[in-house]
Amino acid sequence: MSRRVAAPLPVALNRESADPLPRQLADSVRSAVHRGALTAGERLPSTRALAADLGVARGVVADAFDQLIAEGWLTGVRGSGTFVAAGLRGSIADGASRAADVAAPANIGRPAIRLDTGTPWLDERLRAGWSRAWRTVAAARMPAGYPDPRGLPELRAAIADHISRHRGLACAAGEVLVTAGTAHGLALALEAMPSGPVAVEDPGYRAAVATIASSGRSVVDVPVDQEGIDVESLAAAADDVRAVYVTPAHQHPLGFAMSAGRRVALIAEARRRGAAMIEDDYDSEFRYDVAPLPALAQLDPERVIYLGTASKTLGPGLRVGWLVATAAFVDDVGGRRDARHDAPPWPAQRALLSMLDDGYLTRLVRSARRQYATRSQVVQSALAPFGELSGGAAGMYATLSLTRSTAARVARRALADGVEVPLLADYCRTARRGGLVIGYGGVSDVDFASALNIVVRELRAESAGR
Ligand SMILES: Cc1ncc(COP(=O)(O)O)c(C=O)c1O
C-alpha cells in the first residue's frame, strides 16, 4: 500500500481537563480515524514534530501512540514512522465502507461525536472573558459565613437587569432567587407549592419529569401540538392538578413557540383551576427570525414561576440558574433553603456576576447566536428532504419527524459510525411520536460537518431501502 503523509493532525488538547494529556491525545486521534479524518495507511507526524506542534513533552505523544498501537488503530514501523493501521479499510465518513465492514477494534468507547441538545457552543476567541471572571474571584475575599440562600444581592440585581434586557421581563432583584440550574429551581418551587399533581408537556423535558416525580407528586402528561401544550386536554385533567410545567419560548424537544392564543388560553385555564404555571425559559437568548415572544411570566407575574439558566450560554458545568417569582415566594423559598444551609456557592455566583458586569455573557450570546443561526440553516437544508423538521428558528437543536422504527434504525447505524443522536421517542411518555432530535451546539465545526454527513448518509440509505 502506498503510504501518504498526513496533513496536520486534527487534534485538540484541553489543558484544564482532568483527563491526562496522553489519554486526550489518544482519544482525539482515535476519533479522527474512526470518523475518517485520518485514513488507513496515512502517516502520522513524528512524535518529536507532533510534540512540538502541540507544545507537549514528547513522552505524551509517545504514550498516546503506544496506546493506539496496542489497540490496533495505528501501526509503528521501526525507522519509518507511525501509520493508521491498514486493517481500517477506507474512511468511515466518506461512505466507502459501512462501519460493520471496518476492522475496527471492538472497544471503541464513547461515541466520537454526540449531537446532544444540552451542550452549548462556546466561542474560544472569547475565552479571556471567562478567565478574567475567575481571576476576579481569586482576587476577592470570600465572605465569612453562609451566603444568602436567595443569592448574592448584587447578582440578583444583575440577573434582573439581564432578563429585562434579553427577555423584556421586568423584575426587581427581590423577585430573583439564584438556583443551581433549572431542575434545582423546579425542585425548590415545588417544595414551596401546595401538594398535588403537576401537568407536563408530552413529549417534554426528561429532567423536569424526573424532578417532579422525585418530589413525590404524580406527573400528568398533556399532549403538545404546533401551538404548544394542548389546553383542552389540560382542562380535562384531574381537578387536583396544582401546577403546569411548560417551555413556551421553545417547546422541548419539538422546538415550536407557544402561540399567543394558546398562552392566553393556558393562563385562563390555570386561573380557573387555581394552578401555578412553571415557565422553563431555557434557551430564549437564541432566536433567529424574530425577537422571542414575551415570557409567559409577563402576562401573569403573580401566577407564573419563571426559570432561567446559565447552562445554555456558559455551560451546564457552572450549575447556576435563576427563579423569578413574587418577592413573597422568593423569600419563602429562601427561608426553606436557609433552614438546611442550602445556598448557591459563592465562587460561581461571584464569577457569573463578573461575566454579566463586564459584558462577557452578552458577547458570548451574540457570537453563539450567529453560530447557531448558521448551523440551523445547514441542518435545515441537509435534513429537510427526509421529513418534517421543526425547531429551526431558535435554540441549538432541530427535530426531524420520522416513524419510530426509521428513527431507531438511523440512530443505531449512526451510532455504529460514531455519532450519537437522541431519539424523539425517548422524550415521550404517553405520546407516540418518532424522530431524531439533532443537537448542534456542543460540537466543533469539523465534528458538526462530519456528524451531519453521517446522519444524512444513513437517512439516504434508509430512504433507498438499504
Ligand atoms: C428544556 C430544558 N430546560 C432546562 C435545561 C437546562 O437545565 P439546567 O439549568 O438544570 O442545566 C435544559 C438543558 O438541556 C433543557 O433542555
PDBQT file of the ligand as one rigid body, heavy atoms in Angstrom, charges set to zero:
ROOT
HETATM    1  C1  LIG A 501     -35.884  22.049  28.495  1.00  0.00    +0.000 C 
HETATM    2  C2  LIG A 501     -34.607  22.334  29.232  1.00  0.00    +0.000 A 
HETATM    3  N1  LIG A 501     -34.653  23.100  30.326  1.00  0.00    +0.000 NA
HETATM    4  C3  LIG A 501     -33.539  23.386  31.009  1.00  0.00    +0.000 A 
HETATM    5  C4  LIG A 501     -32.318  22.902  30.634  1.00  0.00    +0.000 A 
HETATM    6  C5  LIG A 501     -31.106  23.254  31.442  1.00  0.00    +0.000 C 
HETATM    7  O1  LIG A 501     -31.135  22.668  32.677  1.00  0.00    +0.000 OA
HETATM    8  P1  LIG A 501     -30.152  23.101  33.848  1.00  0.00    +0.000 P 
HETATM    9  O2  LIG A 501     -30.331  24.571  34.037  1.00  0.00    +0.000 OA
HETATM   10  O3  LIG A 501     -30.601  22.308  35.024  1.00  0.00    +0.000 OA
HETATM   11  O4  LIG A 501     -28.778  22.756  33.410  1.00  0.00    +0.000 OA
HETATM   12  C6  LIG A 501     -32.221  22.083  29.524  1.00  0.00    +0.000 A 
HETATM   13  C7  LIG A 501     -30.917  21.523  29.135  1.00  0.00    +0.000 C 
HETATM   14  O5  LIG A 501     -30.734  20.734  28.277  1.00  0.00    +0.000 OA
HETATM   15  C8  LIG A 501     -33.400  21.804  28.801  1.00  0.00    +0.000 A 
HETATM   16  O6  LIG A 501     -33.352  21.031  27.709  1.00  0.00    +0.000 OA
ENDROOT
TORSDOF 0
